[in-house]
């Protein structure tokens, strides 16, 4: 299911929801343990896992962008800066596993926004597949499938 995108007081909010049939601890590990994080987002590495800590984004050109962890609660909340925006993961225990809400607070919508949102969508699908022991054969094909839907969704909001 596509994320909901809406205008908020000081920008825009994209909200993704996923139900994982795995315990919170397993989903949290995918978000916070570097060896698991690199399986679904190889450019990211957590340097310090705490509020005020740093996540490094490898720009693939020899440089790194530092992102600051702005909110942190073990096995529950991980929020960090993403350029001028904020990315937030919230995990909630459910009887059948874990409910994950991922939000991206956007200052502005740009031509890259649909690309980024489709990318986050695929990242969440890849986490699901990894936890389920499945493989997504072509992330690029998955991304292309979702990109058009996110383009349409963003155009409805602006």
C-alpha positions in Angstrom: 0.0 0.0 0.0 1.3 3.4 -1.0 2.2 6.0 1.7 -0.2 8.7 2.6 1.2 12.2 1.8 -0.4 15.3 3.2 0.4 19.0 3.7 1.1 19.9 7.3 1.7 23.3 9.0 5.4 23.6 8.1 5.7 21.3 5.1 4.5 17.9 4.1 4.3 14.4 5.8 4.7 11.1 4.1 3.5 8.2 6.3 4.3 4.5 5.5 2.7 1.7 7.5 3.8 -2.0 7.6 2.8 -5.0 9.6 5.7 -7.3 10.1 5.1 -10.9 11.3 8.2 -10.7 13.3 8.9 -9.5 16.8 9.8 -5.8 17.4 13.4 -6.9 18.3 14.0 -8.3 14.8 12.6 -5.2 13.1 14.6 -2.9 15.4 17.8 -4.9 14.6 17.1 -4.3 10.8 17.0 -0.5 11.5 19.9 -0.2 14.0 22.5 -3.0 13.6 24.9 -2.0 10.8 25.4 -5.6 9.5 21.6 -5.8 9.0 21.1 -2.2 7.9 23.6 -2.7 5.0 21.4 -5.5 3.7 18.6 -3.1 2.8 20.4 0.4 2.7 24.1 -0.2 2.2 24.9 3.6 2.2 23.8 4.0 5.8 25.9 3.2 8.9 25.1 4.1 12.5 28.1 5.6 14.2 26.5 6.3 17.6 23.1 4.9 18.4 21.6 7.4 20.9 19.8 10.7 20.8 22.3 13.2 19.4 24.2 10.3 17.8 25.3 10.1 14.2 24.3 8.1 11.2 26.6 8.3 8.2 25.4 8.4 4.6 28.0 7.2 2.1 27.6 9.5 -0.9 29.5 6.9 -3.0 32.0 9.6 -4.0 34.4 9.3 -1.1 32.4 11.8 1.0 29.9 11.2 3.9 26.9 13.1 5.0 26.3 13.1 8.8 22.7 12.8 9.9 21.9 13.4 13.5 19.6 11.1 15.6 17.0 13.6 17.0 14.8 11.1 18.9 15.6 7.7 20.2 13.9 5.2 22.4 15.3 1.6 22.2 13.1 -0.8 20.3 10.6 1.9 19.8 11.7 5.2 18.1 14.5 6.1 15.7 14.3 9.6 14.2 17.1 11.3 12.3 17.8 14.3 10.0 17.8 13.7 6.3 19.2 16.8 4.8 16.5 19.4 5.7 14.0 16.8 6.4 13.3 14.2 9.2 12.9 10.4 8.9 11.2 8.6 11.8 10.6 5.0 12.5 8.1 4.0 15.2 7.7 0.3 16.2 4.7 -1.1 18.1 4.3 -4.6 19.4 1.3 -6.5 18.0 0.0 -10.0 18.8 1.1 -11.1 15.3 4.4 -9.3 15.3 5.3 -5.6 14.9 3.5 -2.6 13.5 6.0 -0.1 11.9 5.2 3.5 11.0 7.8 5.3 9.0 7.3 9.0 8.5 9.3 11.5 6.4 8.7 15.1 7.3 9.5 17.1 4.2 10.2 20.8 4.2 9.4 21.1 0.5 8.3 18.9 -2.4 10.9 18.7 -5.2 11.2 16.8 -8.4 13.1 14.2 -6.4 10.4 13.6 -3.8 8.5 10.9 -5.7 11.8 9.1 -6.3 12.8 9.2 -2.7 9.3 8.1 -1.5 9.4 5.2 -4.0 12.8 4.4 -2.6 11.6 4.3 1.0 8.7 2.1 -0.1 11.0 -0.4 -1.7 13.3 -0.3 1.4 10.4 -1.3 3.6 9.5 -4.1 1.2 13.1 -5.3 1.2 13.1 -5.3 5.1 9.9 -7.4 4.9 11.4 -9.8 2.4 14.6 -10.2 4.4 12.7 -10.9 7.6 10.5 -13.4 5.7 13.5 -15.1 4.2 12.6 -14.0 0.7 14.6 -12.1 -1.9 13.4 -9.2 -4.1 15.1 -10.0 -7.4 15.1 -6.5 -8.8 14.9 -3.5 -6.5 15.0 -1.3 -9.6 12.0 -3.0 -11.1 10.1 -2.6 -7.8 11.1 1.0 -7.6 9.9 1.7 -11.2 6.6 0.1 -10.3 6.1 2.4 -7.3 7.6 5.6 -8.7 4.7 6.3 -11.0 2.2 5.9 -8.1 4.3 8.3 -5.9 4.5 10.8 -8.8 0.7 10.8 -9.0 0.3 11.0 -5.2 2.7 13.9 -4.8 1.0 15.8 -7.7 -2.3 15.6 -5.8 -0.8 17.2 -2.7 1.0 20.2 -4.4 
